[in-house]
Amino acid sequence: MRAARVLGVGVMALALTAAVAQEPKKKPQQGTLKVGDVAPAFELTDVEGKNPVKLADLKGTPVVLVFGSCT
């Protein structure tokens, strides 16, 4: 009885894994923002990697967003 239950759980896990693998992945849209658009809401950690910082928390404060390499 226990073996049948374990086998059933394993089969269900494989079926779920196969279903997720077959879902079409949504491609993120890049380049949809234009100059003057409002920045989308997001959250990152501070430079020490400890405290979360939300863009909304900085409303009213000048913010410079730099994404990419700064070498």
PQR file of N, CA, C, O and H, with PARSE charges and radii, in Angstrom:
ATOM      1  N   MET A   1       0.824  -1.197   0.000 -0.4000 1.5000
ATOM      2  CA  MET A   1       0.000   0.000   0.000 -0.0000 2.0000
ATOM      3  C   MET A   1       0.870   1.263   0.000  0.5500 1.7000
ATOM      4  O   MET A   1       0.603   2.210  -0.741 -0.5500 1.4000
ATOM      5  N   ARG A   2       1.915   1.266   0.841 -0.4000 1.5000
ATOM      6  CA  ARG A   2       2.801   2.430   0.908 -0.0000 2.0000
ATOM      7  C   ARG A   2       3.548   2.615  -0.415  0.5500 1.7000
ATOM      8  O   ARG A   2       3.729   3.742  -0.877 -0.5500 1.4000
ATOM      9  H   ARG A   2       2.132   0.498   1.443  0.4000 1.0000
ATOM     10  N   ALA A   3       3.975   1.524  -1.012 -0.4000 1.5000
ATOM     11  CA  ALA A   3       4.699   1.593  -2.283 -0.0000 2.0000
ATOM     12  C   ALA A   3       3.813   2.179  -3.372  0.5500 1.7000
ATOM     13  O   ALA A   3       4.282   2.957  -4.202 -0.5500 1.4000
ATOM     14  H   ALA A   3       3.829   0.609  -0.636  0.4000 1.0000
ATOM     15  N   ALA A   4       2.539   1.813  -3.376 -0.4000 1.5000
ATOM     16  CA  ALA A   4       1.609   2.346  -4.376 -0.0000 2.0000
ATOM     17  C   ALA A   4       1.428   3.848  -4.185  0.5500 1.7000
ATOM     18  O   ALA A   4       1.345   4.594  -5.160 -0.5500 1.4000
ATOM     19  H   ALA A   4       2.158   1.180  -2.701  0.4000 1.0000
ATOM     20  N   ARG A   5       1.368   4.292  -2.930 -0.4000 1.5000
ATOM     21  CA  ARG A   5       1.215   5.717  -2.645 -0.0000 2.0000
ATOM     22  C   ARG A   5       2.452   6.494  -3.109  0.5500 1.7000
ATOM     23  O   ARG A   5       2.332   7.550  -3.731 -0.5500 1.4000
ATOM     24  H   ARG A   5       1.436   3.686  -2.138  0.4000 1.0000
ATOM     25  N   VAL A   6       3.633   5.965  -2.803 -0.4000 1.5000
ATOM     26  CA  VAL A   6       4.887   6.609  -3.217 -0.0000 2.0000
ATOM     27  C   VAL A   6       4.973   6.653  -4.736  0.5500 1.7000
ATOM     28  O   VAL A   6       5.375   7.665  -5.310 -0.5500 1.4000
ATOM     29  H   VAL A   6       3.730   5.107  -2.298  0.4000 1.0000
ATOM     30  N   LEU A   7       4.595   5.558  -5.387 -0.4000 1.5000
ATOM     31  CA  LEU A   7       4.608   5.515  -6.843 -0.0000 2.0000
ATOM     32  C   LEU A   7       3.628   6.533  -7.420  0.5500 1.7000
ATOM     33  O   LEU A   7       3.940   7.207  -8.402 -0.5500 1.4000
ATOM     34  H   LEU A   7       4.269   4.736  -4.920  0.4000 1.0000
ATOM     35  N   GLY A   8       2.455   6.647  -6.821 -0.4000 1.5000
ATOM     36  CA  GLY A   8       1.461   7.612  -7.282 -0.0000 2.0000
ATOM     37  C   GLY A   8       1.960   9.047  -7.173  0.5500 1.7000
ATOM     38  O   GLY A   8       1.761   9.851  -8.084 -0.5500 1.4000
ATOM     39  H   GLY A   8       2.202   6.099  -6.024  0.4000 1.0000
ATOM     40  N   VAL A   9       2.604   9.362  -6.064 -0.4000 1.5000
ATOM     41  CA  VAL A   9       3.165  10.710  -5.873 -0.0000 2.0000
ATOM     42  C   VAL A   9       4.256  10.963  -6.904  0.5500 1.7000
ATOM     43  O   VAL A   9       4.337  12.062  -7.453 -0.5500 1.4000
ATOM     44  H   VAL A   9       2.766   8.709  -5.324  0.4000 1.0000
ATOM     45  N   GLY A  10       5.087   9.983  -7.176 -0.4000 1.5000
ATOM     46  CA  GLY A  10       6.150  10.136  -8.172 -0.0000 2.0000
ATOM     47  C   GLY A  10       5.599  10.368  -9.565  0.5500 1.7000
ATOM     48  O   GLY A  10       6.114  11.206 -10.306 -0.5500 1.4000
ATOM     49  H   GLY A  10       5.022   9.090  -6.731  0.4000 1.0000
ATOM     50  N   VAL A  11       4.553   9.633  -9.929 -0.4000 1.5000
ATOM     51  CA  VAL A  11       3.938   9.803 -11.243 -0.0000 2.0000
ATOM     52  C   VAL A  11       3.322  11.194 -11.363  0.5500 1.7000
ATOM     53  O   VAL A  11       3.431  11.838 -12.407 -0.5500 1.4000
ATOM     54  H   VAL A  11       4.134   8.953  -9.327  0.4000 1.0000
ATOM     55  N   MET A  12       2.672  11.657 -10.288 -0.4000 1.5000
ATOM     56  CA  MET A  12       2.078  13.004 -10.309 -0.0000 2.0000
ATOM     57  C   MET A  12       3.160  14.069 -10.458  0.5500 1.7000
ATOM     58  O   MET A  12       2.982  15.042 -11.190 -0.5500 1.4000
ATOM     59  H   MET A  12       2.584  11.134  -9.440  0.4000 1.0000
ATOM     60  N   ALA A  13       4.273  13.884  -9.769 -0.4000 1.5000
ATOM     61  CA  ALA A  13       5.369  14.854  -9.870 -0.0000 2.0000
ATOM     62  C   ALA A  13       5.929  14.899 -11.288  0.5500 1.7000
ATOM     63  O   ALA A  13       6.215  15.977 -11.809 -0.5500 1.4000
ATOM     64  H   ALA A  13       4.418  13.094  -9.175  0.4000 1.0000
ATOM     65  N   LEU A  14       6.084  13.747 -11.907 -0.4000 1.5000
ATOM     66  CA  LEU A  14       6.571  13.715 -13.288 -0.0000 2.0000
ATOM     67  C   LEU A  14       5.578  14.371 -14.240  0.5500 1.7000
ATOM     68  O   LEU A  14       5.982  15.085 -15.158 -0.5500 1.4000
ATOM     69  H   LEU A  14       5.851  12.871 -11.484  0.4000 1.0000
ATOM     70  N   ALA A  15       4.289  14.138 -14.032 -0.4000 1.5000
ATOM     71  CA  ALA A  15       3.272  14.738 -14.894 -0.0000 2.0000
ATOM     72  C   ALA A  15       3.280  16.258 -14.760  0.5500 1.7000
ATOM     73  O   ALA A  15       3.175  16.967 -15.761 -0.5500 1.4000
ATOM     74  H   ALA A  15       3.962  13.558 -13.286  0.4000 1.0000
ATOM     75  N   LEU A  16       3.403  16.763 -13.535 -0.4000 1.5000
ATOM     76  CA  LEU A  16       3.456  18.213 -13.331 -0.0000 2.0000
ATOM     77  C   LEU A  16       4.708  18.813 -13.962  0.5500 1.7000
ATOM     78  O   LEU A  16       4.649  19.884 -14.566 -0.5500 1.4000
ATOM     79  H   LEU A  16       3.488  16.188 -12.722  0.4000 1.0000
ATOM     80  N   THR A  17       5.834  18.130 -13.824 -0.4000 1.5000
ATOM     81  CA  THR A  17       7.080  18.614 -14.415 -0.0000 2.0000
ATOM     82  C   THR A  17       6.957  18.681 -15.932  0.5500 1.7000
ATOM     83  O   THR A  17       7.409  19.646 -16.549 -0.5500 1.4000
ATOM     84  H   THR A  17       5.882  17.260 -13.333  0.4000 1.0000
ATOM     85  N   ALA A  18       6.351  17.670 -16.535 -0.4000 1.5000
ATOM     86  CA  ALA A  18       6.175  17.656 -17.988 -0.0000 2.0000
ATOM     87  C   ALA A  18       5.229  18.764 -18.427  0.5500 1.7000
ATOM     88  O   ALA A  18       5.448  19.383 -19.469 -0.5500 1.4000
ATOM     89  H   ALA A  18       5.983  16.886 -16.034  0.4000 1.0000
ATOM     90  N   ALA A  19       4.183  19.024 -17.650 -0.4000 1.5000
ATOM     91  CA  ALA A  19       3.224  20.072 -18.009 -0.0000 2.0000
ATOM     92  C   ALA A  19       3.877  21.448 -17.946  0.5500 1.7000
ATOM     93  O   ALA A  19       3.646  22.289 -18.815 -0.5500 1.4000
ATOM     94  H   ALA A  19       4.006  18.522 -16.804  0.4000 1.0000
ATOM     95  N   VAL A  20       4.686  21.678 -16.929 -0.4000 1.5000
ATOM     96  CA  VAL A  20       5.363  22.967 -16.794 -0.0000 2.0000
ATOM     97  C   VAL A  20       6.390  23.141 -17.907  0.5500 1.7000
ATOM     98  O   VAL A  20       6.537  24.238 -18.446 -0.5500 1.4000
ATOM     99  H   VAL A  20       4.874  20.995 -16.222  0.4000 1.0000
ATOM    100  N   ALA A  21       7.095  22.081 -18.253 -0.4000 1.5000
ATOM    101  CA  ALA A  21       8.124  22.166 -19.289 -0.0000 2.0000
ATOM    102  C   ALA A  21       7.523  22.476 -20.654  0.5500 1.7000
ATOM    103  O   ALA A  21       8.199  23.061 -21.501 -0.5500 1.4000
ATOM    104  H   ALA A  21       6.975  21.190 -17.816  0.4000 1.0000
ATOM    105  N   GLN A  22       6.260  22.096 -20.887 -0.4000 1.5000
ATOM    106  CA  GLN A  22       5.646  22.315 -22.187 -0.0000 2.0000
ATOM    107  C   GLN A  22       4.968  23.677 -22.303  0.5500 1.7000
ATOM    108  O   GLN A  22       4.576  24.077 -23.399 -0.5500 1.4000
ATOM    109  H   GLN A  22       5.711  21.621 -20.200  0.4000 1.0000
ATOM    110  N   GLU A  23       4.822  24.403 -21.178 -0.4000 1.5000
ATOM    111  CA  GLU A  23       4.214  25.727 -21.246 -0.0000 2.0000
ATOM    112  C   GLU A  23       5.112  26.646 -22.055  0.5500 1.7000
ATOM    113  O   GLU A  23       6.325  26.666 -21.849 -0.5500 1.4000
ATOM    114  H   GLU A  23       5.140  24.078 -20.288  0.4000 1.0000
ATOM    115  N   PRO A  24       4.526  27.410 -22.981 -0.5600 1.5000
ATOM    116  CA  PRO A  24       5.360  28.356 -23.723  0.2800 2.0000
ATOM    117  C   PRO A  24       5.862  29.447 -22.784  0.5500 1.7000
ATOM    118  O   PRO A  24       5.098  30.012 -22.002 -0.5500 1.4000
ATOM    119  N   LYS A  25       7.126  29.726 -22.873 -0.4000 1.5000
ATOM    120  CA  LYS A  25       7.723  30.746 -22.023 -0.0000 2.0000
ATOM    121  C   LYS A  25       7.432  32.118 -22.624  0.5500 1.7000
ATOM    122  O   LYS A  25       7.601  32.340 -23.823 -0.5500 1.4000
ATOM    123  H   LYS A  25       7.747  29.267 -23.509  0.4000 1.0000
ATOM    124  N   LYS A  26       6.989  33.033 -21.762 -0.4000 1.5000
ATOM    125  CA  LYS A  26       6.710  34.387 -22.216 -0.0000 2.0000
ATOM    126  C   LYS A  26       8.025  35.135 -22.336  0.5500 1.7000
ATOM    127  O   LYS A  26       8.814  35.182 -21.392 -0.5500 1.4000
ATOM    128  H   LYS A  26       6.852  32.853 -20.788  0.4000 1.0000
ATOM    129  N   LYS A  27       8.249  35.704 -23.475 -0.4000 1.5000
ATOM    130  CA  LYS A  27       9.463  36.462 -23.714 -0.0000 2.0000
ATOM    131  C   LYS A  27       9.269  37.873 -23.166  0.5500 1.7000
ATOM    132  O   LYS A  27       8.292  38.535 -23.517 -0.5500 1.4000
ATOM    133  H   LYS A  27       7.608  35.666 -24.241  0.4000 1.0000
ATOM    134  N   PRO A  28      10.172  38.347 -22.318 -0.5600 1.5000
ATOM    135  CA  PRO A  28      10.006  39.699 -21.791  0.2800 2.0000
ATOM    136  C   PRO A  28      10.115  40.728 -22.901  0.5500 1.7000
ATOM    137  O   PRO A  28      10.960  40.626 -23.790 -0.5500 1.4000
ATOM    138  N   GLN A  29       9.249  41.712 -22.830 -0.4000 1.5000
ATOM    139  CA  GLN A  29       9.300  42.778 -23.830 -0.0000 2.0000
ATOM    140  C   GLN A  29      10.381  43.766 -23.433  0.5500 1.7000
ATOM    141  O   GLN A  29      10.361  44.329 -22.338 -0.5500 1.4000
ATOM    142  H   GLN A  29       8.562  41.796 -22.108  0.4000 1.0000
ATOM    143  N   GLN A  30      11.298  43.962 -24.317 -0.4000 1.5000
ATOM    144  CA  GLN A  30      12.377  44.897 -24.060 -0.0000 2.0000
ATOM    145  C   GLN A  30      12.226  46.095 -24.977  0.5500 1.7000
ATOM    146  O   GLN A  30      11.741  45.982 -26.102 -0.5500 1.4000
ATOM    147  H   GLN A  30      11.314  43.505 -25.206  0.4000 1.0000
ATOM    148  N   GLY A  31      12.647  47.232 -24.481 -0.4000 1.5000
ATOM    149  CA  GLY A  31      12.629  48.430 -25.303 -0.0000 2.0000
ATOM    150  C   GLY A  31      11.263  49.069 -25.435  0.5500 1.7000
ATOM    151  O   GLY A  31      11.021  49.816 -26.384 -0.5500 1.4000
ATOM    152  H   GLY A  31      13.042  47.324 -23.567  0.4000 1.0000
ATOM    153  N   THR A  32      10.348  48.787 -24.485 -0.4000 1.5000
ATOM    154  CA  THR A  32       9.018  49.368 -24.591 -0.0000 2.0000
ATOM    155  C   THR A  32       8.909  50.712 -23.894  0.5500 1.7000
ATOM    156  O   THR A  32       7.954  51.450 -24.134 -0.5500 1.4000
ATOM    157  H   THR A  32      10.545  48.181 -23.715  0.4000 1.0000
ATOM    158  N   LEU A  33       9.868  51.048 -23.035 -0.4000 1.5000
ATOM    159  CA  LEU A  33       9.849  52.350 -22.372 -0.0000 2.0000
ATOM    160  C   LEU A  33      10.445  53.409 -23.285  0.5500 1.7000
ATOM    161  O   LEU A  33      11.375  53.155 -24.050 -0.5500 1.4000
ATOM    162  H   LEU A  33      10.644  50.448 -22.840  0.4000 1.0000
ATOM    163  N   LYS A  34       9.891  54.580 -23.180 -0.4000 1.5000
ATOM    164  CA  LYS A  34      10.388  55.709 -23.967 -0.0000 2.0000
ATOM    165  C   LYS A  34      10.826  56.811 -23.018  0.5500 1.7000
ATOM    166  O   LYS A  34      10.455  56.808 -21.845 -0.5500 1.4000
ATOM    167  H   LYS A  34       9.135  54.786 -22.558  0.4000 1.0000
ATOM    168  N   VAL A  35      11.603  57.741 -23.512 -0.4000 1.5000
ATOM    169  CA  VAL A  35      12.053  58.866 -22.710 -0.0000 2.0000
ATOM    170  C   VAL A  35      10.830  59.589 -22.167  0.5500 1.7000
ATOM    171  O   VAL A  35       9.911  59.920 -22.917 -0.5500 1.4000
ATOM    172  H   VAL A  35      11.904  57.744 -24.466  0.4000 1.0000
ATOM    173  N   GLY A  36      10.823  59.832 -20.852 -0.4000 1.5000
ATOM    174  CA  GLY A  36       9.710  60.528 -20.214 -0.0000 2.0000
ATOM    175  C   GLY A  36       8.680  59.593 -19.607  0.5500 1.7000
ATOM    176  O   GLY A  36       7.819  60.046 -18.852 -0.5500 1.4000
ATOM    177  H   GLY A  36      11.569  59.563 -20.244  0.4000 1.0000
ATOM    178  N   ASP A  37       8.741  58.288 -19.916 -0.4000 1.5000
ATOM    179  CA  ASP A  37       7.807  57.336 -19.315 -0.0000 2.0000
ATOM    180  C   ASP A  37       8.113  57.185 -17.822  0.5500 1.7000
ATOM    181  O   ASP A  37       9.250  57.361 -17.383 -0.5500 1.4000
ATOM    182  H   ASP A  37       9.441  57.920 -20.529  0.4000 1.0000
ATOM    183  N   VAL A  38       7.080  56.860 -17.063 -0.4000 1.5000
ATOM    184  CA  VAL A  38       7.258  56.590 -15.639 -0.0000 2.0000
ATOM    185  C   VAL A  38       7.930  55.227 -15.496  0.5500 1.7000
ATOM    186  O   VAL A  38       7.560  54.264 -16.168 -0.5500 1.4000
ATOM    187  H   VAL A  38       6.157  56.717 -17.420  0.4000 1.0000
ATOM    188  N   ALA A  39       8.919  55.161 -14.615 -0.4000 1.5000
ATOM    189  CA  ALA A  39       9.631  53.897 -14.400 -0.0000 2.0000
ATOM    190  C   ALA A  39       8.690  52.884 -13.760  0.5500 1.7000
ATOM    191  O   ALA A  39       7.900  53.247 -12.888 -0.5500 1.4000
ATOM    192  H   ALA A  39       9.220  55.943 -14.069  0.4000 1.0000
ATOM    193  N   PRO A  40       8.759  51.625 -14.174 -0.5600 1.5000
ATOM    194  CA  PRO A  40       7.910  50.600 -13.546  0.2800 2.0000
ATOM    195  C   PRO A  40       8.332  50.354 -12.102  0.5500 1.7000
ATOM    196  O   PRO A  40       9.490  50.559 -11.738 -0.5500 1.4000
ATOM    197  N   ALA A  41       7.383  49.916 -11.291 -0.4000 1.5000
ATOM    198  CA  ALA A  41       7.678  49.625  -9.886 -0.0000 2.0000
ATOM    199  C   ALA A  41       8.594  48.410  -9.798  0.5500 1.7000
ATOM    200  O   ALA A  41       8.365  47.407 -10.473 -0.5500 1.4000
ATOM    201  H   ALA A  41       6.442  49.750 -11.586  0.4000 1.0000
ATOM    202  N   PHE A  42       9.626  48.498  -8.972 -0.4000 1.5000
ATOM    203  CA  PHE A  42      10.503  47.351  -8.747 -0.0000 2.0000
ATOM    204  C   PHE A  42      11.191  47.494  -7.404  0.5500 1.7000
ATOM    205  O   PHE A  42      11.175  48.559  -6.788 -0.5500 1.4000
ATOM    206  H   PHE A  42       9.812  49.314  -8.423  0.4000 1.0000
ATOM    207  N   GLU A  43      11.794  46.407  -6.961 -0.4000 1.5000
ATOM    208  CA  GLU A  43      12.497  46.372  -5.683 -0.0000 2.0000
ATOM    209  C   GLU A  43      13.837  45.674  -5.866  0.5500 1.7000
ATOM    210  O   GLU A  43      13.918  44.625  -6.506 -0.5500 1.4000
ATOM    211  H   GLU A  43      11.807  45.541  -7.461  0.4000 1.0000
ATOM    212  N   LEU A  44      14.886  46.261  -5.303 -0.4000 1.5000
ATOM    213  CA  LEU A  44      16.228  45.687  -5.330 -0.0000 2.0000
ATOM    214  C   LEU A  44      16.804  45.749  -3.924  0.5500 1.7000
ATOM    215  O   LEU A  44      16.224  46.383  -3.042 -0.5500 1.4000
ATOM    216  H   LEU A  44      14.820  47.112  -4.783  0.4000 1.0000
ATOM    217  N   THR A  45      17.928  45.102  -3.710 -0.4000 1.5000
ATOM    218  CA  THR A  45      18.597  45.236  -2.417 -0.0000 2.0000
ATOM    219  C   THR A  45      19.602  46.372  -2.497  0.5500 1.7000
ATOM    220  O   THR A  45      20.049  46.750  -3.580 -0.5500 1.4000
ATOM    221  H   THR A  45      18.399  44.587  -4.427  0.4000 1.0000
ATOM    222  N   ASP A  46      19.952  46.916  -1.327 -0.4000 1.5000
ATOM    223  CA  ASP A  46      20.921  48.003  -1.290 -0.0000 2.0000
ATOM    224  C   ASP A  46      22.303  47.506  -1.696  0.5500 1.7000
ATOM    225  O   ASP A  46      22.486  46.320  -1.971 -0.5500 1.4000
ATOM    226  H   ASP A  46      19.589  46.609  -0.447  0.4000 1.0000
ATOM    227  N   VAL A  47      23.275  48.416  -1.734 -0.4000 1.5000
ATOM    228  CA  VAL A  47      24.611  48.057  -2.213 -0.0000 2.0000
ATOM    229  C   VAL A  47      25.284  47.002  -1.333  0.5500 1.7000
ATOM    230  O   VAL A  47      26.200  46.314  -1.784 -0.5500 1.4000
ATOM    231  H   VAL A  47      23.126  49.380  -1.511  0.4000 1.0000
ATOM    232  N   GLU A  48      24.842  46.871  -0.094 -0.4000 1.5000
ATOM    233  CA  GLU A  48      25.385  45.844   0.793 -0.0000 2.0000
ATOM    234  C   GLU A  48      24.660  44.521   0.620  0.5500 1.7000
ATOM    235  O   GLU A  48      25.071  43.510   1.190 -0.5500 1.4000
ATOM    236  H   GLU A  48      24.098  47.429   0.273  0.4000 1.0000
ATOM    237  N   GLY A  49      23.589  44.516  -0.158 -0.4000 1.5000
ATOM    238  CA  GLY A  49      22.836  43.299  -0.411 -0.0000 2.0000
ATOM    239  C   GLY A  49      21.988  42.839   0.761  0.5500 1.7000
ATOM    240  O   GLY A  49      21.609  41.670   0.826 -0.5500 1.4000
ATOM    241  H   GLY A  49      23.255  45.338  -0.621  0.4000 1.0000
ATOM    242  N   LYS A  50      21.683  43.742   1.691 -0.4000 1.5000
ATOM    243  CA  LYS A  50      20.960  43.344   2.900 -0.0000 2.0000
ATOM    244  C   LYS A  50      19.533  43.874   2.952  0.5500 1.7000
ATOM    245  O   LYS A  50      18.606  43.118   3.243 -0.5500 1.4000
ATOM    246  H   LYS A  50      21.991  44.692   1.638  0.4000 1.0000
ATOM    247  N   ASN A  51      19.343  45.140   2.680 -0.4000 1.5000
ATOM    248  CA  ASN A  51      18.045  45.780   2.866 -0.0000 2.0000
ATOM    249  C   ASN A  51      17.336  46.004   1.537  0.5500 1.7000
ATOM    250  O   ASN A  51      17.937  46.521   0.595 -0.5500 1.4000
ATOM    251  H   ASN A  51      20.096  45.754   2.443  0.4000 1.0000
ATOM    252  N   PRO A  52      16.054  45.617   1.449 -0.5600 1.5000
ATOM    253  CA  PRO A  52      15.311  45.872   0.216  0.2800 2.0000
ATOM    254  C   PRO A  52      14.990  47.351   0.071  0.5500 1.7000
ATOM    255  O   PRO A  52      14.672  48.033   1.046 -0.5500 1.4000
ATOM    256  N   VAL A  53      15.078  47.832  -1.158 -0.4000 1.5000
ATOM    257  CA  VAL A  53      14.751  49.221  -1.467 -0.0000 2.0000
ATOM    258  C   VAL A  53      13.763  49.215  -2.628  0.5500 1.7000
ATOM    259  O   VAL A  53      14.039  48.658  -3.690 -0.5500 1.4000
ATOM    260  H   VAL A  53      15.337  47.278  -1.950  0.4000 1.0000
ATOM    261  N   LYS A  54      12.608  49.844  -2.411 -0.4000 1.5000
ATOM    262  CA  LYS A  54      11.602  49.956  -3.461 -0.0000 2.0000
ATOM    263  C   LYS A  54      11.740  51.309  -4.123  0.5500 1.7000
ATOM    264  O   LYS A  54      12.022  52.307  -3.460 -0.5500 1.4000
ATOM    265  H   LYS A  54      12.384  50.297  -1.548  0.4000 1.0000
ATOM    266  N   LEU A  55      11.544  51.344  -5.411 -0.4000 1.5000
ATOM    267  CA  LEU A  55      11.598  52.613  -6.131 -0.0000 2.0000
ATOM    268  C   LEU A  55      10.536  53.561  -5.588  0.5500 1.7000
ATOM    269  O   LEU A  55      10.773  54.766  -5.500 -0.5500 1.4000
ATOM    270  H   LEU A  55      11.315  50.533  -5.950  0.4000 1.0000
ATOM    271  N   ALA A  56       9.373  53.038  -5.224 -0.4000 1.5000
ATOM    272  CA  ALA A  56       8.289  53.872  -4.702 -0.0000 2.0000
ATOM    273  C   ALA A  56       8.694  54.577  -3.406  0.5500 1.7000
ATOM    274  O   ALA A  56       8.194  55.664  -3.116 -0.5500 1.4000
ATOM    275  H   ALA A  56       9.180  52.059  -5.295  0.4000 1.0000
ATOM    276  N   ASP A  57       9.597  53.968  -2.617 -0.4000 1.5000
ATOM    277  CA  ASP A  57      10.050  54.585  -1.365 -0.0000 2.0000
ATOM    278  C   ASP A  57      10.882  55.836  -1.625  0.5500 1.7000
ATOM    279  O   ASP A  57      11.061  56.658  -0.726 -0.5500 1.4000
ATOM    280  H   ASP A  57      10.003  53.084  -2.852  0.4000 1.0000
ATOM    281  N   LEU A  58      11.381  55.983  -2.823 -0.4000 1.5000
ATOM    282  CA  LEU A  58      12.242  57.123  -3.157 -0.0000 2.0000
ATOM    283  C   LEU A  58      11.488  58.226  -3.885  0.5500 1.7000
ATOM    284  O   LEU A  58      12.104  59.149  -4.418 -0.5500 1.4000
ATOM    285  H   LEU A  58      11.235  55.314  -3.553  0.4000 1.0000
ATOM    286  N   LYS A  59      10.163  58.140  -3.914 -0.4000 1.5000
ATOM    287  CA  LYS A  59       9.359  59.137  -4.625 -0.0000 2.0000
ATOM    288  C   LYS A  59       9.635  60.526  -4.060  0.5500 1.7000
ATOM    289  O   LYS A  59       9.645  60.723  -2.845 -0.5500 1.4000
ATOM    290  H   LYS A  59       9.663  57.390  -3.481  0.4000 1.0000
ATOM    291  N   GLY A  60       9.856  61.480  -4.948 -0.4000 1.5000
ATOM    292  CA  GLY A  60      10.163  62.846  -4.554 -0.0000 2.0000
ATOM    293  C   GLY A  60      11.650  63.098  -4.391  0.5500 1.7000
ATOM    294  O   GLY A  60      12.061  64.235  -4.157 -0.5500 1.4000
ATOM    295  H   GLY A  60       9.848  61.321  -5.935  0.4000 1.0000
ATOM    296  N   THR A  61      12.452  62.073  -4.508 -0.4000 1.5000
ATOM    297  CA  THR A  61      13.908  62.173  -4.405 -0.0000 2.0000
ATOM    298  C   THR A  61      14.499  61.923  -5.780  0.5500 1.7000
ATOM    299  O   THR A  61      14.085  60.987  -6.463 -0.5500 1.4000
ATOM    300  H   THR A  61      12.118  61.150  -4.698  0.4000 1.0000
ATOM    301  N   PRO A  62      15.462  62.741  -6.205 -0.5600 1.5000
ATOM    302  CA  PRO A  62      16.089  62.451  -7.496  0.2800 2.0000
ATOM    303  C   PRO A  62      16.749  61.070  -7.476  0.5500 1.7000
ATOM    304  O   PRO A  62      17.477  60.736  -6.542 -0.5500 1.4000
ATOM    305  N   VAL A  63      16.491  60.281  -8.502 -0.4000 1.5000
ATOM    306  CA  VAL A  63      17.022  58.921  -8.588 -0.0000 2.0000
ATOM    307  C   VAL A  63      17.640  58.731  -9.971  0.5500 1.7000
ATOM    308  O   VAL A  63      17.043  59.100 -10.983 -0.5500 1.4000
ATOM    309  H   VAL A  63      15.899  60.553  -9.261  0.4000 1.0000
ATOM    310  N   VAL A  64      18.835  58.155 -10.003 -0.4000 1.5000
ATOM    311  CA  VAL A  64      19.486  57.811 -11.257 -0.0000 2.0000
ATOM    312  C   VAL A  64      19.518  56.292 -11.335  0.5500 1.7000
ATOM    313  O   VAL A  64      20.088  55.640 -10.459 -0.5500 1.4000
ATOM    314  H   VAL A  64      19.319  57.856  -9.181  0.4000 1.0000
ATOM    315  N   LEU A  65      18.918  55.725 -12.365 -0.4000 1.5000
ATOM    316  CA  LEU A  65      18.915  54.281 -12.570 -0.0000 2.0000
ATOM    317  C   LEU A  65      19.964  53.938 -13.606  0.5500 1.7000
ATOM    318  O   LEU A  65      19.913  54.430 -14.733 -0.5500 1.4000
ATOM    319  H   LEU A  65      18.456  56.254 -13.076  0.4000 1.0000
ATOM    320  N   VAL A  66      20.912  53.099 -13.234 -0.4000 1.5000
ATOM    321  CA  VAL A  66      21.965  52.677 -14.151 -0.0000 2.0000
ATOM    322  C   VAL A  66      21.921  51.161 -14.219  0.5500 1.7000
ATOM    323  O   VAL A  66      22.206  50.484 -13.232 -0.5500 1.4000
ATOM    324  H   VAL A  66      20.953  52.699 -12.319  0.4000 1.0000
ATOM    325  N   PHE A  67      21.568  50.629 -15.374 -0.4000 1.5000
ATOM    326  CA  PHE A  67      21.533  49.191 -15.569 -0.0000 2.0000
ATOM    327  C   PHE A  67      22.607  48.842 -16.587  0.5500 1.7000
ATOM    328  O   PHE A  67      22.639  49.391 -17.688 -0.5500 1.4000
ATOM    329  H   PHE A  67      21.337  51.180 -16.176  0.4000 1.0000
ATOM    330  N   GLY A  68      23.465  47.944 -16.213 -0.4000 1.5000
ATOM    331  CA  GLY A  68      24.509  47.528 -17.139 -0.0000 2.0000
ATOM    332  C   GLY A  68      25.878  47.698 -16.523  0.5500 1.7000
ATOM    333  O   GLY A  68      26.015  47.861 -15.310 -0.5500 1.4000
ATOM    334  H   GLY A  68      23.439  47.498 -15.318  0.4000 1.0000
ATOM    335  N   SER A  69      26.877  47.659 -17.358 -0.4000 1.5000
ATOM    336  CA  SER A  69      28.250  47.723 -16.905 -0.0000 2.0000
ATOM    337  C   SER A  69      28.698  49.168 -16.714  0.5500 1.7000
ATOM    338  O   SER A  69      28.359  50.047 -17.506 -0.5500 1.4000
ATOM    339  H   SER A  69      26.766  47.526 -18.343  0.4000 1.0000
ATOM    340  N   CYS A  70      29.453  49.394 -15.671 -0.4000 1.5000
ATOM    341  CA  CYS A  70      29.975  50.737 -15.384 -0.0000 2.0000
ATOM    342  C   CYS A  70      31.496  50.669 -15.276  0.5500 1.7000
ATOM    343  O   CYS A  70      32.083  51.187 -14.326 -0.5500 1.4000
ATOM    344  H   CYS A  70      29.729  48.679 -15.028  0.4000 1.0000
ATOM    345  N   THR A  71      32.118  50.036 -16.244 -0.4000 1.5000
ATOM    346  CA  THR A  71      33.579  49.885 -16.164 -0.0000 2.0000
ATOM    347  C   THR A  71      34.273  50.967 -16.939  0.5500 1.7000
ATOM    348  O   THR A  71      35.503  51.001 -16.985 -0.5500 1.4000
ATOM    349  H   THR A  71      31.641  49.615 -17.016  0.4000 1.0000
TER
END
